[in-house]
Amino acid sequence: MDSIRSRTSSRVVAMSFCAAAFAQTEVKTLAGLAAGDSFGWSVANVGVVDGDAIDDFAVGAPYSDVNGTDSGQVLVCSGRTTG
């Protein structure tokens, strides 16, 4: 997974690698929460969280104001590419 970091705008792009085709395919793009949240500062595979047998991932937004100024937030995102 690639993470483009910025205090004003961020984006997380999940990529799938196909060894047979020697190509990468973008499977999911998530836009940041709000300017200054640093959404995408950290990204981690968290295994299967939602029970669909597909690995999910967590995305950090350390300056999100969800629970007070710059309190931070972690979003757990489905690894599913459809539906």
N, C-alpha and C positions, 0 to 999 in steps of 0.2 A: 504494500500500500504506500502511496506517495502522499505526503502532506506538504502543502505550500503554506509557509508561515508568514504571518503579518499581523500587526496590532490593529490594522484597519479593515482587513478583508482576508478571509481564509477559505480554503476549500480542501476537502479530502477526496481523493480519487482512488477507488478500489480497482485494482488491475488483476486480470486473470492471465496466467502464462500458459501457453500451449506448446509443449516441447516439440510435438510432432510438426507444428507449423512454424516454429521459431518466431512467434509473434505474440504481442501483448494485446489484449482486448480490454477496453474500459468497460466495466460491468456496473458501476454505480458511482455517481457523483453526488456529494452532499455539500450544500452551501452553508456558510457560517450562520450563527445565530444572530449576532449583531456586531456592528463595527466595534473593535476593541476587545472582543471576547477571546481572541486567539484560538478560535475553534480549529482543531486539527493540530494543536501544538504537540500532542502525543496521540498515538494510535496503537492499539494492541489487539491481538487475537484473544478472545475470551472463551473460545470453544463454543459448544452448542448451548445457548441460553434459552431459546424459545421452543426447543423440542422438535424442530423440523429436520434434524440430522445434518444441518449445514452450519458450519462455523460462523459465529457472529463476531463483531468487533466493537471495541470501546473507543470513543473519541473524546479527548480532553479539551476543555475550554476553560483554562485556568483563571481567566479574568471575567467570566460570566457573572452577572449580577443577580442570578436566580434566587439567592438566599442572603442578599446583602451585597454591598459594593465589593467587586472583585473577589467574591467568595468562591468562585470556581464551580465547574459542573462537569460531570462525566456522562456522556450519552452512550447507551448500548444500542447498536444498530444491527438489524438483521443482515445476515450475509446473503439472503435470498435475493436473486436478481430479477425475479418476476413476481407479480401478485401483490 
